Amino acid sequence: MLVLLITSAIAASLLVELGLAVVRDLMEASDHENEDERQMNKVFKSTSARSW
């Protein structure tokens, strides 16, 4: 019984760690997308400013 409890606790801990890693990766990926958008906006603004 004690072995089953310890095994369940370890499995739950590993699942929580895996979930946190996935969430962290998703948040970092969304940050990079926003940075790319800002860079693209700067490029468009600088090109449109030059054409005037």
N, C-alpha and C positions, 0 to 999 in steps of 0.2 A: 504493500500500500504506500509506504513512504517513497519507494523507488518510483512508483507511478506519479506521485505528487511532484517529486523533483524533476522528472522527465517532462511533465506538463509545464512546469515553471520555466524550464530551459527553452522548451519549444515556443512558449508564449513570448519570452524575452527575445528570441531570435526573430520571430515574426514582427515584433514591434520595431526592432532595429532595421529590418528589411523595409518596413513601411516608412520609417523615417528617412531612410536613404533614398527611396523612390520620391518622396515628397520634396526632399532637398534638391534632387536632380531636376525635378519639374520646375521648381522655383528658380533655379539657376538658369534653366533653359528659357524661361519666360523673361528673365532679366536680360539675357543676351538678345532676344528678339526685340525688346524695347530699345536697346542700344543700337541695333542695326537700323531700326526705324528712324531714330534720331539722326544717325549718320546720313541716311538717305535724304532726310529732310534738309540737312545742311547742304548736301550736294545740290539738291534741286534749287534751294534758295540762292546758292552762290552762282549757279548757272543762269538762273533767271535774272539775277542782278547784273551779270555781265552783258546779257543781251540787250538790256535797256540802255 
